[in-house]
């Protein structure tokens, strides 16, 4: 499926979105210099390696820190899309669902701000409370994607 987009630069008007998720700690480290700053803490999808009830966040100072999963932080998703659009370059902007997104790598666009403010996992007493796939923040993103009518196409566009 293709999603019509309003593009703010010389970019095609359609992109094929394959996922909406959070950056991992490793991805954050890799793209840190191309990421637009955000004034408050925001979740990464990486669990804390030492404490089962902590998950990683990026602080407003752009440092990574682990915080308890029941604390609230900004939800700043990343769009993963087909890299077929070679005209998109790092730093280009596009608009999806009323939000501005910055290309941080070919096939990856980070929301310039937040889609909400949520705990990573409200019930921190469950096993694996810091696992993204089981988190409340993933459910929140999935619901946001549905509300915005963003179509996710997991099929390989090169087939």
C-alpha positions as CSV (number, residue, x, y, z in Angstrom):
1,X,0.0,0.0,0.0
2,X,1.1,3.5,-0.7
3,X,0.3,6.5,1.5
4,X,-0.1,10.0,0.0
5,X,2.1,12.5,1.8
6,X,2.5,16.3,1.8
7,X,6.2,16.8,1.3
8,X,8.0,19.9,2.3
9,X,11.0,19.5,0.0
10,X,11.8,18.0,-3.4
11,X,10.4,14.6,-2.5
12,X,8.0,12.2,-4.2
13,X,4.4,12.5,-2.9
14,X,4.1,8.9,-1.9
15,X,6.1,6.7,0.4
16,X,5.7,3.1,1.4
17,X,5.8,2.8,5.2
18,X,6.8,-0.6,6.5
19,X,6.9,0.1,10.2
20,X,6.3,2.7,12.9
21,X,8.4,2.1,16.0
22,X,10.9,3.7,18.4
23,X,14.6,4.0,17.8
24,X,16.8,1.6,19.6
25,X,19.7,2.7,21.8
26,X,22.1,1.5,19.1
27,X,20.2,3.4,16.3
28,X,20.2,6.5,18.5
29,X,24.0,6.3,18.8
30,X,24.4,5.8,15.1
31,X,22.1,8.7,14.0
32,X,22.6,11.1,17.0
33,X,24.2,13.8,15.0
34,X,21.3,13.9,12.5
35,X,18.5,13.8,15.0
36,X,16.6,17.1,15.7
37,X,16.7,18.0,19.4
38,X,13.6,17.7,21.5
39,X,13.2,19.6,24.7
40,X,12.0,16.7,26.9
41,X,12.9,13.1,27.6
42,X,11.7,10.5,25.0
43,X,11.6,6.7,25.0
44,X,13.9,4.4,23.1
45,X,12.7,0.8,22.5
46,X,15.8,-0.6,24.2
47,X,15.4,-2.2,27.6
48,X,17.8,-1.3,30.4
49,X,20.4,-4.0,30.5
50,X,20.7,-4.0,34.3
51,X,17.3,-3.4,35.7
52,X,14.2,-5.3,34.5
53,X,11.9,-2.4,35.3
54,X,13.9,0.3,33.5
55,X,13.9,1.3,29.8
56,X,16.2,3.6,28.0
57,X,15.3,7.3,27.3
58,X,17.0,10.2,25.6
59,X,17.3,13.2,27.9
60,X,16.8,16.7,26.7
61,X,20.6,17.0,26.8
62,X,20.7,14.2,24.2
63,X,22.3,11.7,26.6
64,X,20.8,8.2,27.0
65,X,19.6,7.3,30.5
66,X,17.6,4.4,31.9
67,X,14.4,5.3,33.8
68,X,11.6,3.2,35.5
69,X,9.1,2.0,32.9
70,X,6.1,3.4,34.9
71,X,7.4,7.0,34.5
72,X,6.0,9.0,31.6
73,X,8.1,10.3,28.7
74,X,7.6,11.6,25.2
75,X,6.7,9.1,22.5
76,X,8.8,10.1,19.5
77,X,8.3,7.4,16.8
78,X,10.4,6.7,13.7
79,X,8.9,5.8,10.3
80,X,10.6,3.0,8.5
81,X,9.9,3.2,4.8
82,X,11.0,1.7,1.5
83,X,14.4,3.0,0.5
84,X,13.2,3.0,-3.1
85,X,12.9,6.8,-2.7
86,X,16.6,7.7,-3.3
87,X,15.7,11.4,-3.7
88,X,15.2,11.6,0.1
89,X,18.4,12.8,1.8
90,X,19.5,13.0,5.4
91,X,18.0,16.2,6.9
92,X,15.0,16.4,4.4
93,X,11.6,17.0,6.0
94,X,8.3,15.5,5.2
95,X,4.8,15.6,6.8
96,X,2.9,12.6,7.8
97,X,-0.3,12.6,9.9
98,X,0.1,16.3,10.6
99,X,3.6,15.8,12.1
100,X,7.0,16.9,10.7
101,X,9.5,14.1,10.3
102,X,13.3,14.4,9.5
103,X,15.1,11.9,7.4
104,X,17.9,10.5,9.6
105,X,19.0,7.8,7.1
106,X,17.6,6.6,3.8
107,X,14.5,4.7,4.8
108,X,14.2,6.2,8.3
109,X,12.4,9.4,9.4
110,X,12.2,10.5,13.1
111,X,9.2,12.6,14.3
112,X,10.5,16.1,15.1
113,X,8.4,16.2,18.2
114,X,6.1,13.9,20.1
115,X,2.8,12.1,19.4
116,X,2.1,11.9,23.2
117,X,3.5,11.4,26.7
118,X,3.2,7.9,28.1
119,X,4.7,5.4,30.5
120,X,6.7,2.7,28.8
121,X,4.7,0.1,30.8
122,X,2.2,1.1,33.5
123,X,2.2,-2.3,35.2
124,X,5.9,-2.6,36.0
125,X,5.5,-5.7,38.1
126,X,4.9,-8.0,35.2
127,X,7.8,-10.0,33.8
128,X,9.7,-8.3,31.0
129,X,8.1,-4.9,31.8
130,X,10.9,-3.3,29.7
131,X,10.4,-5.3,26.5
132,X,9.2,-3.0,23.7
133,X,7.1,-5.6,22.0
134,X,5.0,-6.1,25.2
135,X,5.0,-2.4,26.2
136,X,2.1,0.1,26.6
137,X,4.1,2.6,24.5
138,X,4.1,0.1,21.5
139,X,0.3,-0.3,21.9
140,X,0.0,3.5,22.0
141,X,2.0,3.9,18.8
142,X,0.0,1.1,17.1
143,X,-3.3,2.8,18.1
144,X,-1.9,6.2,16.9
145,X,-1.1,4.6,13.5
146,X,-4.7,3.3,13.2
147,X,-6.2,6.6,14.2
148,X,-4.1,8.5,11.7
149,X,-5.0,5.9,9.0
150,X,-1.3,5.2,8.2
151,X,-1.1,2.0,6.2
152,X,1.7,-0.3,7.1
153,X,2.9,-2.5,4.2
154,X,5.3,-5.2,5.4
155,X,5.7,-6.6,1.9
156,X,9.0,-6.3,0.1
157,X,8.5,-3.6,-2.5
158,X,11.3,-5.2,-4.7
159,X,9.3,-8.4,-5.2
